[in-house]
């Protein structure tokens, strides 16, 4: 079986260093560091990419996943997990209109069993 690379992308304004953006990237880095070797053994190497949000406030601090080899298109993590992203004010000068995406909150209580059902 050929490896199917899981690409995790973290979108952030270029040059941003605000708490929510930094915390998200740090969390993703830890996840990839700890889980990456296990997934690679199963044929799913994981990469983490920092991507500029291109001045689109809706992409600030957005996390996506994709795996081209199994035809899984780039999809926001909140959609995959069944969560709704929220935003709060951010004092990062690099963020247009002074907003950054922050933590998510569940809007479907039944997503967990569905994510692991056959």
NORRA-V482708 format. One record per helix or strand of 2 or more residues. SS is the DSSP state (hx for helix, st for strand). FROM is the first residue (numbers start at 1). TO is the last residue. Records with the same first field share a line. If there is no record, write none. Layout:
# NORRA-V482708
SS: FROM-TO ; FROM-TO
This chain:
# NORRA-V482708
st: 6-12 ; 46-52 ; 63-67 ; 72-76 ; 83-89 ; 99-106
hx: 19-41 ; 57-59 ; 68-70 ; 77-81 ; 96-98 ; 111-115
